[in-house]
């Protein structure tokens, strides 16, 4: 999942927020399960939305606490990395 981003939609804007190593670890500590497992085997909308919130926070955006943030967004989508070539910079 690292290398992916989330596209967060609000009534006023849409922005990209990356799933960084810190975000992935925070997710796993919060939900006490692996990120990939949670999103592939135990899918819950809360997982995706919490991930969007955490990605937003980690990217430096000023965000409200999670439950209040939910009232401000309209959607969260996965965005795949543009390239899967891991060997080139």
Buried (B, 14 or more C-beta within 10 A) or exposed (E): BEEBBBBBBEEEEEBEBBBBEEBBEBBBEEBEBBBEEBBEEEEEEEBBBBBBBBBBBBBEEEBEEBEEBBEEBEEBEBEEEEEEEEEEE
